[in-house]
Amino acid sequence: MAHLGTFGAAQREARAYTDPDTFEFCGERFEVKGEIPPMLMLQLGAAASEKIEQTEGMAALWEAVRCSLTVPEREVDGETRPADPSEFQRFYRLAVSHSVPLEELIRLAMALFELQGGRPTEQRPASAGGPLPTSTPSRSSSSVPPVWPGMTPVDQVLAG
């Protein structure tokens, strides 16, 4: 049997300080505090290509937003500081109190995924001007928009 190598042992390189990534949500500004773990990005990709159930994809979107808005556990002066979820909790309260539509929450999670995945993001116009140019997969409920509006599943791209 072949040895495939050692994985997950490399230390993350220190990221040079840059201006923090931010977004507006319900009139309030949020700063991206954490990172989406690579394994979660794979799960989001599986959701985009419809390789996992839509409910599992929604859970991955939730977790992507939670990870992005939570200050991770960290070492400060030799002391371990616990993770700080207060920004995510503020986001959650706003989303609930303003009854933010699912489509908006998905668009935000997608933007965070694209930002952290290194792909360019694109701001949508403020007014949609009609329905989104996507279709709902036949196996999904018509009341829930597709997990990845505007993206084409990998198997469709490969099929030409």
N, C-alpha and C positions, 0 to 999 in steps of 0.2 A: 504494500500500500504506500502511496505517496504522501509525504508530509506537505500540507498546503501552506504552512507558514504560521507566524504568530500574529494575532490580531488583537486590537484594543489595548495594546500596551504602550503605545506612543503617548507622550504628554502633549497636550494642546499647546501650541505656540502662543506666547503672549501677544495679544493683538495690540498694535499701536493705537493710542488714543485718537479717536476721530470724533467729530460731532455726533451726538447720539441720534439714532433713528427715532422719529416721532410720527404720530398720527393724531388727527382730531376725531373724536367720537362723542356724539351727542353734545357738541359744544365745548368739550373739555379736551385738553391735550394729554397724550400719553407718550411715555418714552419706553422704547423696547429695552427691557432690562436683562433678559435671559436669551438663551438660544434653544432652538428646536433640536433635540437630539437626533443624530443621523438615523437611528433605527426608526424613529417616529417619521422622519422624512420618507423612508422606504414605505412605511405604512400609508402615508398620504399618497404616495405614487401608486400603491396598490389600489387605493380607493379611486384614484383618477382613472385607472385603467379597468375599473369594475372587476377587479380580482377578489375583492372582499365585499361583504354585505354593506349596504348603505348606512346602516346604523353603526357599524364599526368605523366607517369612514367619518361619520359625524362625531364619534367619540375622539377620533384622531384630530379632527379640526378643533374640538374643544381643548384637547391637550396641547395643541400647537399654540393656541392663544394663551393658555395658562402658562406654559413654559416661557413664552415671549415676554410676558408681563410680570414674571416672578423673578426677583433678585435671587440668584442661586446661593446655596450655602457656600461660604468662603472663609479663608483664613485671613485674619487681620491681627497683626502684631502677635503671631503665634497662638491666637485664640480662634476657635471655630465659631463663626457666626451662623445662625440658622438661616434658612431660606426665608425671604420676606414676600409673602403673597399679597400684600396690601394693595398694590396697583391692580392686580387681577380682581381682587374683591371689589374695588371701586368700579372697575369696568363692568363686572357682573351686575352690581346694583344699578348702574346706569342702563344697561341693556334691558334689565327686567322692568325698571320703572318707566322707561320710554317705549316698551314693547317693540324693540328693534326687530324688524323682519328678518327671518332666517336668511334670505338672500344677501342682506347687508352683512350679516355675521360671517357668512361663507366668503364673501368678497374680501373682508378684512383678513380672515384666516389665510386665504390664498395669497394676499399681498405679503403677509408675514412669511409664508412659506417661500415665495419667490425671492423676497429680500434676503432671507437667510440661505437660500439655495443658490444664490449667485446669479439668478436669471433676472433680466431687466423687468421692472414692473411698469405698468402703464396705467395712468389715471383715466378712469372712465369719465365721460362728460357728466355734469351735474344733473341734467335731465336725460332720461333714457331715450326719449323719443320713440316709444313703442316697446314691444316685448324684446327680451334678450334674443340674440341670434343663435340660440341653442335649442335643442329638442330634449325632452325628457325621455330617458330610456323606457321602453315599453314595460319593463318589469318593475319600475318604480311607481310609487304613488303620485298621482297628479298634484297632490297638495304639497309635496316636498320637491323643491327644485333639485336638479342634478348637483352632485357634490362639487363638480368642477366645471362651472359654466364657461363655455368658450374653449374648452380643451378637447382634443380628439384622442380617444383611446389608442394606445400603442398598436394594438393588433389591426386597427383600421388604417393607421398610417403605413404599417408594413405591407398590408394587402394592396396598397396603391389605390 
